[in-house]
Amino acid sequence: MSVRAVTAHVDPTEYARRAAPTRVVRWWHPRRTATITTTIATESPAVSGGSARAGDTIVAVDANGADMGAAEVAEGVRIASRQGVRVLLFGPAEEIKALPPLGSCVEVIDAPVSVAKSADPVRAVRSTPEASIVQASRAVAEGRAQALVCAGGTGAVLAAGLFNIKRARGIYRPALALAIPIPGPTHARPVTLLDVGASVQARSEHLVQFAFMGAAFAKAVLGVERPRVGLLSNGEEPERGSEAVVQAGAELEARLGEGDLRWVGNIEGRDIVRGVADVIVTDGFTGNIALKLMEGVSQTMLGAIRDTAGSSLRGKLGGMLLRPSLRGFRDEIDPEGQGGAYLLGLRRLAVVPHGRFGRRGFAQAIVRAQRGAREDVVGATHAALEDAGALRRAPMSADPASLAGE
């Protein structure tokens, strides 16, 4: 998957919320009469207040912004709803209503306006309260949903999340964490790469916090005990890399033994897929480029194998024999299988699938968002950061209440 790298400098206090008119379209199953009941909270808590039961977990989904249109996202919602996931779907109701009923677990809110492709996502989110991503993120902030899924532009997701869901207390800035599948029997778990596009630049203290954040994520979501953490650099030596990388490496070296991470030092780009680290930390600009490079190489290699297999009779016969194994390999590295990147650092969970995903990828994103909210990934990650002393300290003169929206 690929995520467009952006930098969103936003001040939540500048955003005046305006009530946007919405029209609710409820889908009814012909043999059921159940409706969705939600609880509205007046404020978003600093961090998740604990895991929710499966039946209480609702995912807000923005249907706009996907390359194949809102109908493809709705089909992904249908797949997820068959697995028992309850969804608030924000998108063009007329288009979605033309599809077969999505089931009693789905509530469609008419929100045809999209700011996913806006050149200035911060301004667009601030000035367009009726936009689908704004309404979906507001539903999460108000407690009507417990997680957010949006395939629109990363900038719009980040801005809407910061304005409405808000940054968690003590977080410098959110980061996009992606679990990258590593093929082969020797790699039991994916490698977590962050940041892959939430911020173009990062200071050393941001990278240090990303390291602890990524380790907490790998433990909570992937089940990795004491994850190995490395900094992506242009050499393994501690003095190699940008000033921010060198400073972050020195601080992580000095904090050996703190938290759940095991510091392994700098790693080079070739090591991302070699399994030398469970979590790889970088800024969003570098991480996004590395991610797209891996995508391009894997797609080119698969295409070359397919072309070679079809270039001769012998190749076609060999391709027929290898087809089951190659299909399994393709599925193993398919980015849709991971569901997308996790936007960490907000007060609620957000999952950002790639806009090019099909219905299977969107369904995976929704299911993973529900599971992450139910298992309180946000709360577990924040608690791990607090235990490790990796949260941003409030200035002595600051009123703690004033930092809730930072």
N, C-alpha and C positions, 0 to 999 in steps of 0.2 A: 504494500500500500504506500501511497505517497501523500504527504500532507504539505500544503503550501506554507512556507515559512513566513511569518508575519511578526510585527511588533505592535502591540496595542498599548499605548500609554493612556490610561483612562483614570478618571477621578469619579468614583461612584456617587459622590455627593453632588455632582453637577447634574445628575440624571433625574429629572422630575418625572415620576411615573404618571402616566395618564391612562385612564381606563379605556381599553379598546373594545369596541363592540364586537361581539362574537356570536356566532350562530352554531348551536350544538346539534349535530345529527347523530342519533343513536341507532346503531345497527341492532336488529332484533333477529334472534334465531327463531325459525318457525316453530320449534318445539320447546322454546324456553321463553321465559319472561323476566329473566334476571337483569338488573341494572347495576351500574357501577356506583358505589358509594365512596365518596372521598371526604377527607377531613382537611379543613383549611386552617393553617396556622398563620398568625398575624406577623410573625417574624421568622427568619431563617436562623437556626442556632449556629453557634460558632463552628461546631463540627457535628457530624452525625451523632444523634443521641442514642445510638444502639441499633442493633440489627432488627429488621422487621421480618415478620412471618411472611412466607411466600404469598399467602392470600392477600396480605396488606400492601404488597410492593407493586407500585404502578410505575410504568416507564412512560415519560413524555417523549414523543417522537416528532421531529420536524420532517415533514414529507417533501419539502421544497429543497432545491439545491442539488439533487442527484442527477447525474448525467442522463439516465434513462427515464427520468420523470417521476412524478409523485405516484403514479400507478405501480411502478416497480417497488417503491418503498412500501406501498400498501400491501403488495403481495408478500413482502418480507414480514410485515406485521401479521398477515394471515398465518404464515408458517409458525411464527413465535406464539401467536395466540392459541394454536393447536397444542402447544406445549404448556398451556396454562398461564402464559404471561398476560397481565392486564395492561392495556395501552391507552394513553390519550394521544390521538393522532392529529396533529395540526397541519392542515394543508387545504388545497382546493376541494371543497366538499362536493361540488358538482362533478368533478372528474372522478373522485373516489366513489361517489354514489353510483356511477355507471358500472362499477365492478360488481361481481357477486358479493353478497353480504359477508363481512369480515368476521362475524361471530359476536357473541354477547360479551366477550372480554374486551372489546374495542369500542371506544367512544371517539367519534370524529368531530373535531372542532373546526369550523370553516375559517381558514386563514390563508387566503390565496396569495397574499403579498410576501415576496421573498427579497431578502437583502444579501443572499448568499454570495452573489458575484459582485457586490459593490466594491468600487475602487477604494472607498474610505469606509471600512466596516464600522469604525467607532462612531462616526457621525451618523451613518445609516441606522445603526442600532438605537442611538440616542434619539433620533428624530422620527423613527417609524415604530411606534409602540404596537401597531397592528400587525407587524411582520411576524411570520410564523415562528422564527427562532426566538423572538422576544417573548411571545406568548408562551412558548414551550418552556423556556427557562424560568419565566415568572410562575408557571404552574409548579415547578420544582421548588422554587423559593418559598412559595406559599404553603407547601406541604400537600398539594393535590397530587403530586407525583414524587417519587423518591429518587429518580435517576433521569438523565437526559441523554437522548441519542439524536445526533444531527449530522447529516452528510454534507452540509453546506460548506462554505469557505471557513477555514480555521479562524480567520480574523473575526468573522461574525460570531462564531461560537464562543471565542474567548471574550469578546466584548460583552456579549449578552450574559455570559456566565459571571463576569466580574461585576457588571451593573446590577444583576438580579440575585444570583445565587451567592455571590460575594466570595472573596478570598478567605480561606481559613485563617484563624488567628496564628500569627507567627510565621506565615509563609511569605517569602520575598516575592516570588512570582510563580504562577502555575507552570507545569511542564507536561508535555505530551509523552507518555511512555508507551512504547510498542513492544509486544512480545514477538520476537522474530523466530519463526520455526527453523531449526537447524536439522537438515536431513541426515539420516544415518543412524545405525543402531547404537553408536557410542554416545549420542547426545539425547539424553532422556527428556530434557526440558528446553524450552525456547530461551533465547537470550533477550533480556530487556534492554532496549536502547532508549535513552532519554537525554535531552529533549529532541524531538523530531520535528519541531516546527512552531511551538508556541511563542518563542522569542528569538529574534535574530541574534542578539548579543546577550552575554551573561558575564557577570563579574565573578570573582573567585568565590565569594560567599554564596552565590547562587549555585555554583557547581558543587560546592561542598554539601549544600542542602539537597541538591538533586541526588547526590550519592546516597545519602541516608534515606531519602524519599524512595529512590529506586530499590534499595535493599528491603525497605519495609513492604513495598509493593510486591517484590519477588517472593517474599516470605508469605504474605497474606493471600496472594492470588495464585502463585505457581507452586507454593509449598516448599520453597528452597530454604533450608535452615542455614543461617549465617552465610548469605550469598557472597560470592567473590565479586568485588567491585573494582573496575579500572577506569582510568581517564583516557579518552581517545586523544591521541597526540601523533606527532610526526616522528616519534622515536621513543624507545623504551626508557632511555635515560631520564632521570628526574628533572634535569635542567632543560630538556627539550620541550618545545611548545610555546604557546603565547604566554604573556605575563600572567594572565588569569589562570591558565592551566598549571603553570609552575607553582604559583601561590596556592592554588587549591590542592595540588599534589602534596606540597609540604605540610599543609594543615591536616590533610587526611592521614599522612604518615605519622604526624604527631598525635593523632587521636586513635591510634591502633588500640583495639580492645574495647572501644566505645560502641554501644549499640550492637546490632546484629550483623554488621557487615565485616567482611574480611578484605582488607585493602591489598590489591595485587600490583599497584603501580600503574604506570602508563602502558597503554597497548596501542599498536598500530592498526591501520585499517584492515590489513589482512587477517588480523586476529579476531575480528568481529564474529566471524562464522566458524572459528576453530574451537570454540568452547573453552577458551582460557579464562573467561570471566562470565559470571551470571548476569551482571549488570554493567553496562557501558555508558559512561556519562560524557556529555558534550553539550555545546550550545545548540540552539535550534537551527541555526544556519548550517553548521557543519553536519548535524544529525540528519537534516532533511536531504542534503546532498548525498550523504552516505547511503541513506535509505533508497533514494531514487537510482543511485548507481547499482545497488544490489538488485533492484527490481529490473532494471534494464538488462543487466548481465544474465539473470535467470531467464527472462523472457527470450533473449537472443539465443541462449544455449538450447532451450527447449525447441525453438523454431528451427535451429540448425540440425538438431537430432531428427526432427520430423522431416525436414527436407532431405537429409541424407538417407533416411530409411525409405523414402519414396523415390529415390533417384535410380534404382535398378531393381531387377527381379530379386536378386539375392538380398538386397536391402529390404525389400517389401516382405520377404519371407522371414528375415530376421526381426523385422519390426513386429510381425504378427506374434512371434514367440516372446518378444520383450514387452508387448503391449500391456499385459496385466501389471508387470513391475513398474513400467514407466507411468501408468495411470496412478499407481499408488504413490510414486515419487512426486508426480504433479500435484496430487491432492495434499501431500505432506508439506509442500512449499507454497501452497495456494494462500495468498494473503487474506482471502475471504474467510478462511477457516478460523482466523484469530478474531474476526469481528471488527477490528479497528484499533485505534489508539485510545488509551485512557487519559483523560485530562485530569491530572492530579493537582491538588492545591486549592480546590474549591471546597465549599462546605457540603456539597453533595457531589455524587459521582456523575461524570459525563463521559460518554464513549463517542468517539468521532470516527465513523467508518469512511472509507474513501468514496468520493462521489461516483467513481466508476463501478462500484460494487453492483452486483445483481441482487436478486431477492434473497439468495442464500446468505450472502454477506451481511445484509441488513438484518436478517433474522438472527444471525449469530451475534451481531452487535446488541440487539435488543435482549436476547437471552442472557448474554454476559453482563449487561447493565443491570438486569433484574437480580442476577446472582450476586453481583458485586454490592448492590444496595442491601440485599438480604443478609449478606455476610459482613456488612459494615466495613468495607474496604477503606472508606474515608476515615472512619474512627480508628481503625487499627493502624493505618499509616500515620495519622496524626499522633497517636499514643506512642508509637515507636520513635517518631521524631522528638517528642517531648522527653522520653526516657533517655535518648542519646544526647540531649542538650543541643539539638540541631535547629530549634525554632528561633526565629528572630526575636531578640529581646526588645521589650518596649522601653523607650526613653524614660528616665527617672521622673521627668516632669510631665509625662503624658498621662492623661486620664485613660485608664484601661478601656472604658466604654467607647472612647473615641477611636480606638484601634480596631474595633469590630469590623469596620468596612474597609480596612486597608487592603 
